[in-house]
Amino acid sequence: MSEMMALRLSYAFSESPITDDNAAFNVGSPLILQHSLNVGATMRLGPSLVTHLAYYYAPQNEVNSPFASPAGPVPGSNLSYRVSAHAISVGMTASF
């Protein structure tokens, strides 16, 4: 934007390693996010001081699967989980 301010925008896509086929074995793992959007800005406050602000958003994703037992899928059961994320980061850099 200017010598005092920089803006950043990014989008990321990744295949979820957890699919409906293996959801029953990954209950504790929230790695089903596929899309994420990041927005950030850096502003120079003086000759040796810079501040940073960033926002991260990952929209909701969901996987579903029947509950798996040692004997196979349990008929009529359903295991599902949903994950979404929002995060804000603020920082400062001082140069000496």
Secondary structure, DSSP 8 states (H G I E B T S, - for coil): --SSEEEEEEEEE---S--TTTGGG-TT--TT--EEEEEEEEEEEETTEEEEEEEEEEEEEEEEE--EETTEE-TT--EEEEEEEEEEEEEEEE--
